[in-house]
Amino acid sequence: MLVARFGVDARNQLRDVGSGHAASGSAEGRDLTVTIVFALAAALANAVHLMTQHAASAGVSGQHRGWALVTFLLRQPLWLLGWAAAAAGFAFQAVALHSGQLSIVQPLLVTELVFALVLRRFWVHQHIAKRAWTAALVTCAALAAFLTTAEPHGGRMRPDPTDWISAVAVFGGVVALLSLLARRGSPVRRAALYAIGASITWALMAAFIKATTDVLASSGFVGMLVHWPVYALIAAGVVGSVLQQAALQVGPLRVSQPLIVVVDPAVAIVLSAWIFDERFTVSPMQKAVAAVAFGVMTVGVVALSRTAPDDLDPSVPVRL
């Protein structure tokens, strides 16, 4: 009787443990789905923001300056839609970062370029070269291969303060050095240095967004205001915007855009392991394949930036 009872208890315990693992796996699957869906939604919203701001600005004449320019833009539905899309993109990215890994979200944002290409074709009605479509497919395939083989997982909600200090000091110092070096040189060199600095800042900003959403979820809005991540987030947003604008002004877009897009996820992957203790596959073979896939994705981004149309010259006017 005791043996039979022990066997029943053991089976019950194993069933409970199994159901616990199943529930945990189901929750992780839901979190991964939320992360991917909202990261892609953020990329789409960012693409809409880029296209609408570009289209609205195309109608600005030399007579629109100062407050006249502000008034003109406020009357443009496309311009307002662009800022609404920017706000939505930030919110979607915040949700994705809160529910998932930094090393998944930031690489997925590369698809902004692909979404922009689709919008150019089906909304702006531009002709898209076959090479651009090929580059977009290569970028998406390489991105999928990277995430599949790298297997990002794990992470901690409360990073060690020393990890924050060391990571921000190192990458902040790199951004400061790049900004100083970018003050002199050829337009291409200056654009590249400013773009790399901006992209590193965007990666830091993503880490601050993740930390801010974690504080918001645990302490509420008022509690968020008494912790440092939200203020670091604001500062990173300002610095990143200034550096990116400088990169776009001093040199060609074909130089700055690929660097802004590619350096961000590369730095974010380093930050994800350094600060949040996110882990990757232990297989050397999978790591090698993931590294090659990331390199191919970089080539695809560069090719896409150079083969996509330079302007918004539509065959049909852009309308809401």
C-alpha positions as CSV (number, residue, x, y, z in Angstrom):
1,M,0.0,0.0,0.0
2,L,2.8,2.4,0.9
3,V,4.6,1.6,-2.3
4,A,1.5,2.1,-4.4
5,R,0.7,5.4,-2.6
6,F,4.3,6.6,-3.2
7,G,4.0,5.7,-6.9
8,V,0.8,7.7,-7.1
9,D,2.3,10.7,-5.3
10,A,5.3,10.6,-7.5
11,R,3.2,10.5,-10.7
12,N,1.2,13.4,-9.4
13,Q,4.3,15.4,-8.6
14,L,5.7,14.7,-12.0
15,R,2.5,15.8,-13.6
16,D,2.5,19.0,-11.6
17,V,6.1,19.7,-12.6
18,G,5.3,18.9,-16.2
19,S,2.3,21.2,-16.2
20,G,4.5,24.0,-14.6
21,H,7.1,23.6,-17.4
22,A,4.3,23.7,-20.0
23,A,2.8,26.8,-18.5
24,S,6.2,28.5,-18.4
25,G,6.9,27.5,-22.0
26,S,3.5,28.8,-23.0
27,A,4.1,32.1,-21.3
28,E,7.6,32.5,-22.9
29,G,6.0,31.7,-26.3
30,R,3.4,34.4,-25.8
31,D,6.1,36.9,-24.7
32,L,8.2,36.1,-27.8
33,T,5.1,36.6,-30.1
34,V,4.4,40.0,-28.4
35,T,8.0,41.0,-28.8
36,I,8.2,40.2,-32.5
37,V,4.8,41.6,-33.4
38,F,5.4,44.9,-31.6
39,A,9.0,45.2,-32.8
40,L,7.8,44.8,-36.4
41,A,4.9,47.3,-35.7
42,A,7.5,49.8,-34.5
43,A,9.5,49.3,-37.6
44,L,6.4,49.9,-39.8
45,A,5.5,53.0,-37.8
46,N,9.0,54.4,-38.2
47,A,8.8,53.8,-41.9
48,V,5.5,55.7,-42.1
49,H,7.0,58.5,-40.1
50,L,10.0,58.8,-42.4
51,M,7.8,58.7,-45.6
52,T,5.2,61.2,-44.4
53,Q,7.7,63.7,-43.0
54,H,9.6,63.5,-46.3
55,A,6.5,64.0,-48.4
56,A,5.1,66.8,-46.2
57,S,8.5,68.7,-46.3
58,A,8.6,68.4,-50.1
59,G,5.8,70.9,-50.3
60,V,7.6,73.6,-48.3
61,S,8.7,76.6,-50.3
62,G,11.4,79.2,-49.6
63,Q,8.7,81.5,-48.3
64,H,7.9,79.3,-45.4
65,R,10.2,80.2,-42.5
66,G,10.0,80.5,-38.8
67,W,6.4,80.5,-37.5
68,A,5.1,80.5,-41.1
69,L,6.8,77.1,-41.6
70,V,5.4,75.7,-38.3
71,T,1.9,76.9,-39.3
72,F,2.2,75.4,-42.8
73,L,3.3,72.0,-41.4
74,L,0.6,71.9,-38.8
75,R,-2.0,72.2,-41.6
76,Q,-0.5,69.3,-43.4
77,P,-2.3,66.0,-42.6
78,L,0.8,64.0,-43.8
79,W,3.0,65.9,-41.4
80,L,0.7,65.3,-38.5
81,L,0.3,61.6,-39.4
82,G,4.1,61.3,-39.4
83,W,4.4,62.5,-35.8
84,A,1.5,60.2,-34.8
85,A,3.4,57.4,-36.4
86,A,6.6,58.4,-34.6
87,A,4.7,58.3,-31.2
88,A,3.2,54.9,-32.1
89,G,6.6,53.6,-33.1
90,F,8.1,54.6,-29.7
91,A,5.2,53.0,-27.9
92,F,5.4,49.8,-29.9
93,Q,9.2,49.6,-29.3
94,A,8.7,50.2,-25.6
95,V,6.2,47.3,-25.4
96,A,8.5,45.0,-27.3
97,L,11.5,45.8,-25.1
98,H,9.5,45.3,-21.9
99,S,8.2,41.9,-23.0
100,G,11.4,40.6,-24.7
101,Q,15.1,40.8,-25.2
102,L,17.0,43.8,-26.4
103,S,19.0,41.5,-28.7
104,I,15.7,40.5,-30.5
105,V,14.0,43.9,-30.7
106,Q,16.8,46.1,-32.1
107,P,17.7,43.7,-35.0
108,L,14.1,43.5,-36.0
109,L,13.9,47.3,-36.3
110,V,16.2,46.9,-39.4
111,T,13.0,46.0,-41.3
112,E,12.1,49.7,-41.3
113,L,14.0,49.9,-44.6
114,V,12.0,47.1,-46.0
115,F,8.7,48.6,-44.9
116,A,9.8,51.9,-46.4
117,L,10.5,50.2,-49.7
118,V,7.0,48.6,-49.7
119,L,5.4,52.0,-48.9
120,R,7.3,53.6,-51.8
121,R,5.9,51.1,-54.2
122,F,2.3,50.7,-53.1
123,W,1.6,54.1,-51.5
124,V,3.9,56.6,-53.3
125,H,3.7,54.5,-56.5
126,Q,7.4,54.7,-57.2
127,H,9.2,52.3,-59.5
128,I,11.4,50.1,-57.4
129,A,14.4,48.4,-59.1
130,K,14.7,44.6,-58.9
131,R,18.1,45.0,-57.2
132,A,16.3,46.9,-54.3
133,W,13.7,44.1,-53.9
134,T,16.5,41.5,-54.0
135,A,18.4,43.5,-51.3
136,A,15.3,43.6,-49.2
137,L,14.7,39.8,-49.4
138,V,18.4,39.2,-48.5
139,T,18.1,41.5,-45.5
140,C,15.0,39.7,-44.3
141,A,16.3,36.2,-44.8
142,A,19.6,37.0,-43.1
143,L,17.8,38.6,-40.2
144,A,15.6,35.5,-39.8
145,A,18.7,33.3,-40.0
146,F,20.6,35.4,-37.4
147,L,17.7,35.3,-34.8
148,T,17.1,31.6,-35.4
149,T,20.7,30.5,-35.0
150,A,21.7,33.0,-32.3
151,E,18.8,32.0,-30.1
152,P,18.7,35.1,-27.8
153,H,17.1,34.3,-24.5
154,G,17.2,35.0,-20.8
155,G,18.0,38.3,-19.2
156,R,17.4,40.0,-15.9
157,M,14.9,42.7,-14.9
158,R,17.2,44.4,-12.4
159,P,20.7,44.9,-13.9
160,D,23.7,45.5,-11.7
161,P,24.4,49.3,-11.3
162,T,28.1,48.7,-11.9
163,D,27.2,47.2,-15.3
164,W,25.2,50.3,-16.2
165,I,28.0,52.6,-15.2
166,S,30.7,50.7,-17.1
167,A,28.6,50.2,-20.3
168,V,27.4,53.8,-20.4
169,A,30.9,55.1,-19.6
170,V,32.5,53.1,-22.4
171,F,29.9,53.7,-25.1
172,G,29.3,57.3,-24.0
173,G,33.0,57.9,-24.3
174,V,33.1,56.4,-27.8
175,V,30.2,58.7,-28.8
176,A,32.0,61.8,-27.4
177,L,35.2,60.8,-29.2
178,L,33.4,60.2,-32.5
179,S,31.7,63.6,-32.2
180,L,35.0,65.3,-31.8
181,L,36.6,63.5,-34.7
182,A,33.6,64.3,-36.9
183,R,34.2,68.1,-36.7
184,R,36.9,67.8,-39.3
185,G,37.5,65.9,-42.5
186,S,35.7,65.1,-45.8
187,P,31.9,65.0,-45.9
188,V,31.9,61.2,-46.2
189,R,34.2,60.8,-43.2
190,R,32.2,63.3,-41.1
191,A,28.8,61.7,-42.0
192,A,30.1,58.2,-41.2
193,L,31.4,59.3,-37.8
194,Y,28.3,61.2,-36.8
195,A,26.1,58.3,-38.0
196,I,28.0,55.8,-35.9
197,G,27.8,58.0,-32.9
198,A,24.0,58.5,-33.5
199,S,23.5,54.7,-33.9
200,I,25.4,53.9,-30.7
201,T,23.2,56.5,-28.9
202,W,20.1,54.9,-30.3
203,A,21.2,51.5,-28.9
204,L,21.8,53.1,-25.5
205,M,18.4,54.7,-25.7
206,A,16.8,51.3,-26.3
207,A,18.5,50.0,-23.2
208,F,17.1,53.0,-21.3
209,I,13.6,52.4,-22.7
210,K,13.7,48.8,-21.5
211,A,14.9,49.9,-18.0
212,T,12.2,52.7,-17.9
213,T,9.4,50.4,-18.8
214,D,10.5,47.9,-16.1
215,V,10.5,50.7,-13.5
216,L,7.1,51.9,-14.8
217,A,5.6,48.4,-14.5
218,S,6.9,47.9,-11.0
219,S,6.7,51.4,-9.4
220,G,4.0,53.2,-11.5
221,F,4.3,56.6,-13.2
222,V,5.2,58.6,-10.1
223,G,7.8,56.0,-9.1
224,M,9.3,56.2,-12.6
225,L,9.9,59.9,-12.2
226,V,12.1,59.4,-9.1
227,H,14.4,56.9,-10.9
228,W,17.2,57.8,-13.3
229,P,16.4,55.7,-16.4
230,V,13.6,58.0,-17.7
231,Y,16.0,61.0,-17.6
232,A,18.8,59.0,-19.3
233,L,16.2,58.1,-22.0
234,I,15.4,61.8,-22.6
235,A,19.0,62.8,-22.8
236,A,19.8,59.9,-25.2
237,G,16.9,61.0,-27.4
238,V,18.2,64.6,-27.6
239,V,21.8,63.6,-28.3
240,G,20.9,60.9,-30.8
241,S,18.6,63.3,-32.7
242,V,21.4,66.0,-32.8
243,L,24.0,63.5,-34.1
244,Q,21.7,61.9,-36.6
245,Q,20.7,65.4,-38.0
246,A,24.4,66.3,-38.2
247,A,25.1,63.1,-40.1
248,L,22.3,63.8,-42.6
249,Q,23.4,67.4,-43.2
250,V,27.2,67.0,-43.6
251,G,27.4,64.1,-46.0
252,P,25.5,61.8,-48.4
253,L,22.6,59.7,-47.2
254,R,24.1,56.6,-48.8
255,V,26.9,56.8,-46.2
256,S,24.9,57.7,-43.0
257,Q,21.8,55.6,-43.5
258,P,23.4,52.1,-43.5
259,L,25.6,52.9,-40.5
260,I,22.6,54.3,-38.5
261,V,20.6,51.1,-39.3
262,V,23.3,48.5,-38.8
263,V,25.5,49.8,-35.9
264,D,22.4,50.1,-33.6
265,P,21.6,46.4,-33.4
266,A,25.3,45.4,-33.2
267,V,25.8,47.6,-30.2
268,A,22.4,46.6,-28.7
269,I,23.5,42.9,-28.8
270,V,26.7,43.9,-26.8
271,L,24.6,45.9,-24.3
272,S,22.1,43.0,-24.0
273,A,24.8,40.7,-22.7
274,W,26.7,43.3,-20.8
275,I,23.8,45.0,-18.9
276,F,20.8,42.6,-19.0
277,D,22.8,39.3,-19.0
278,E,20.9,38.0,-22.1
279,R,22.3,34.8,-23.4
280,F,22.8,33.2,-26.8
281,T,23.4,29.7,-28.1
282,V,26.3,27.7,-26.7
283,S,26.9,26.0,-30.1
284,P,30.1,27.2,-31.8
285,M,28.6,26.3,-35.2
286,Q,25.4,28.2,-34.6
287,K,27.4,31.2,-33.3
288,A,29.5,31.1,-36.5
289,V,26.3,30.9,-38.7
290,A,24.7,33.8,-36.7
291,A,27.8,35.9,-37.3
292,V,27.8,35.2,-41.0
293,A,24.0,35.9,-41.2
294,F,24.5,39.3,-39.4
295,G,27.3,40.1,-41.9
296,V,25.0,39.2,-44.8
297,M,22.2,41.3,-43.3
298,T,24.7,44.3,-43.2
299,V,25.5,43.8,-46.9
300,G,21.8,43.7,-47.6
301,V,21.1,46.9,-45.7
302,V,24.0,48.7,-47.6
303,A,22.7,47.4,-50.9
304,L,19.1,48.4,-50.1
305,S,20.2,51.9,-49.1
306,R,22.0,52.4,-52.4
307,T,19.4,50.9,-54.7
308,A,16.2,52.4,-53.2
309,P,15.0,55.6,-54.8
310,D,16.7,58.8,-53.5
311,D,13.6,60.9,-53.4
312,L,9.8,60.7,-53.3
313,D,9.1,61.4,-57.0
314,P,5.8,59.6,-57.4
315,S,3.7,58.9,-60.5
316,V,0.7,59.7,-58.3
317,P,0.6,62.4,-55.6
318,V,0.9,61.2,-52.1
319,R,-2.5,61.3,-50.3
320,L,-3.9,60.1,-47.1
